Amino acid sequence: MGFSIALICFSLLLMLLVLMHKGKGGGLSDMFGGGMQSSVGGSSVAERNLDRITVVVGLLWFACIVVLGLLMKLDS
């Protein structure tokens, strides 16, 4: 039960974090006007931290799925 709740929370958080990323161009972000911004400098500290947080949450999301899969396999 706890892993199911954690999976829902990590899924929502991961969705929010991905939507917060700046569009790199060539994707759906161009369709909605995200490609109109010019990237003057490299990635800022905030963007790098957002990248790191997104990777960590993604790994935790993946770990929850693996644990839930193992628990379901052991229950049957």
Buried (B, 14 or more C-beta within 10 A) or exposed (E): EEBEEBBEBBBEBBEEBEEEEEBEEEEEBEEEEBBEEEEEEEEEEEEEEBEEBBEEBBEBBEBBBEBBEEEEEEEE
